[in-house]
Amino acid sequence: MCATCGCGTDDSHDLKELDHHHHKKIVDVEKDVLHENNLLAQRNRGYFEAKNILALNLVSSPGSGKTSLLERTLIDLKNELDFAVIEGDQQTSNDADRIHATETKVTQINTGKGCHLDAHMVLHAVQGMKLTQNSILFIENVGNLICPAMFDLGEKERVVIISVTEGDDKPLKYPDMFYSSTLCIINKIDLLPYVPFDIEKVKANAKKVNHKLEIIELSCTSGEGLELWYNWLKSKVLAPEIA
C-alpha cells in the first residue's frame, strides 16, 4: 500500500484506522514513507554513479508516446550507446515486449493497483539486470503526471514527455512533475496542423513552473527533432561530473 498517494490500497482496515487518527499523524506517516524511499534512491544513485550509468526517469500521462520514443531511440542509437530499460506498468508486458524486440535488455515491473514506481522496485529490478558500465538506463514510469513526481528513483535526470494531443495547460495543471524534471519533450509535433495546441503557450507555461527546464520538440513518426534529443542524450553521457 502506498501511504502517500493511496494507490495499491487493498486493506480497507488500514484506511479505517487512518480515518480515526489526527491529521498530523497522517502527515508523519507520509514523511516516513518518503524518507525510506529517498534512502533507497540514494543507494540506487550511488550504484549508478559508481558504474557511470546514466539513469533517466521517463514520465508522462498515458498515450504521450514514451514507448514509441524509446523504441526509435534504441534502434537509431544501438551502434553508438549501450542501453537497458526498466518498464513500469500496472498490468501486461506489452511495452516490455516492444522493447525486447529492439534487442535491448529489459525488465518489466508490474505495479498492480500502484500508480508509480518507487526506489525499492528499481533496486530489485537492477539487482537482476547486470548493467554494464558507461551505459544508459531508461526507466519508463507508469503513465501518470501526479504520483511519480513524489518518488525519487535514484535517477540522474527526469524527463517529462507530453504530446500535442494533450492540453497546452498541462504544466500548470501538474506543476510538481514539471518542476522536478530537467527536460521536457513535446512529442507528436507532426500533428500540430490538425490539433488545437499552442506550442508556444505550453513552453511558456512550462517555463513559469520551472525556468531551468530544457525543452525539445520532436516527432517519432517524421523524425523531426530527434537529432536534438539524441545530442542531449550523448551530452549527458559524456559530460563530466561538476563538483
N, C-alpha and C positions, 0 to 999 in steps of 0.2 A: 504493500500500500504506500502511496506517495502522500506524506503528511503535509507537503507544501501546497500541492495543487488539487489533491483528492483523486487523481487518476489511479486506476488499478484497484479501486476500492471493492473488496469482496466481503469484508466483515462489517456488517451493519452494527454489530455490538460496539466496535471501536468508535464508530461515528456517534452513537448514542452517548457514550461516555464523554466524548469531547463536548457534546452539547451541554453537559452539566458543569463543565469546567469554566472558570473565569476566562475572559478573552485573553488576558495576559498569558495564561498558561498555554494557549494555542500558539501564540507568537513564539514562546520559548521552545515549543516542540519544533516549529518551523526552523528556528535558528539552529537547533541541534542537528536536524537532518541535513541542512545545507553545510553545516560545519564538517560533518562526516564526509559528505560528498567532496568538499573542497580539499580535504586531506588526501583523499584518493586521487583527485585530479592532479594534485601536486606530485604524487607518486608517478602517475602517468606521464606528466610533463618532464619529470626527471629522467624517466626511461627514454622518452623521445629525444630529449636533448643529448643524452649520453650516446645515442646511436645516430645522431644528426638526422632524425626523421622529421620531416615537415608534416605535422598533423593539422588537417583542415576540417573544421566542423561545418558541414553544408546544411543550411536551414532554410525553410520556406514553407508556404502553405501548399496543400496538395495541388498537383497539376501545374506547377510553375516550370517544370522541365528539368528538375535536378538530375534525374537518372539519364535523361537524354544528353544533357551536358556532360555528365560523367562518361557515358559511352563514347561520345565523339572525342573527348579529351584523351581517353585511354587508347583509342585506336590511332589518333593522329600523332601522339607523342610516345608510343610504345617503344620506339627505337632510340629515344633520347633520354627518357627518365624511367625509373623503377617505381611501380605503383603497387599499392594494396588498398583494399576497400572494406570498410565495415558498413553493412546495410542495416538500417533500423526501420522496422515496420511493425504495425500491430499484428498483422497476420500475413501469411503466404511468404514464399521465397521468390516471387515473380521478379522483383528488381535484382535480387542476387543472381538469379538465373541469367538475366540480361548482361550483368557484369561478367559473370563466368564465361559467357560466350565470347568476350573480348580477350580471353586467356589471361585474365588478371586474377591474382589471389584475392578471394573474397570470403568474408564470414558474415552470416546472417544473424541478426538479433531480432527476435520477435518479442514485443513488449506486452502482448495480450491486451489488457484494458489500459495499460500505461500509455501516456501521450508524449513521451520523450525518452531519450537515452539519458543515462547518468554515468558518472565516472566508474562506478563499480561494474556496470555492464561492459564498458570499454576495456577495463582492466582484464576481465576474464576473457574477452574476445582476443585481445592482444597476446595473452599468455599462450594461446594455441596457434598463433599465426606465424611465428618465426620470421618476424620482419627483418629485412636487410638494412644495413647501414646506408645512409645517404639516399633514402627513398622518400616517397610521398605517400602518406596515409590519408585517404579520403574517408571521412565519417559522415555518411548520409543519414541525417537525423530523421525522426518521424515528422511527417508533414504537419506543421503546427507553428504558428508565429508567437505563441504565448509561453507555454511551459518550457520549451527548450532554452529560452532566454535565461532562465534561472539557474541552469545547471552547467557549470564548468566541467568539461570532459578531459581537460589537460591539453587542449588543442593550442597550437601556435596562432592560428588565425581562425576567425569565424566569418564565413561568407554567407550573406543573406541573398537569396535569389527571388526575384519577383518577375512576373511576366506582364506583357501589355494587355493581356486579357483580364487582369485584375484591376482594382481601382487605383487611381493615382494618389489616393489619400492613405495608402497602406502604411507609410512611415509614421503618420500622425495617429493612426488607429492602434498601431503596435509599436510604440516608441522604444520599449525596452530591448526588443530584438535589434532594431537598427542602431540604437545607442551602443550596444555591446558588440557590434560587428565591426570589422575593419574594411570589408569590401562589400559593395552591393552590385550584383549583376542584374541588369534589366534584360530579360530574355524575350524571345519571340518578336523582335523588332520588325521582322518581315511582315507581321500582321498589322503594323501601325496604320496603313491606309484603310483598314477595314473595322477598326475598333475606336470608340471614343475615349482615347487615352492621351493625356497631355504629358509627354515625356519630360518636358522642361519643368512642369509643375511637380512631378514626382521627385525629380532630382532636387528641386528647391526644398520640398518637404523633408526629404532625407537629410539635407544639409542643416535644416532647422533643428533636427533631432541630434545630429552628430556632424559637426562641421569638419571633422577629420576623415569622414567616411570617403573612401575611394569608390568611384562608380564606373562600371564598364557596361556598355550597351552591345548586345550581340544577338545573333540568331543561330541556333544549332542547325536549322534547316538550310538556310542560304550560306552559312559560313561567315557572314559579315560580323566583324568584331572579334572573332575567335582568336585571331593573332594577338590582340591586346590581352586577352585572358591568358593565353599561353606564355606571353612575355612576362606577365605578372607572376605566374607560377615559377618560371625559371629564375626570375629575380629573387624570389623568396628562398629558393633552394640555394642559390649561390651567394646570397647576401651574408656577410659575416655578422656575428653577434656584436651588438654595440653595448658596451658597459654602461 
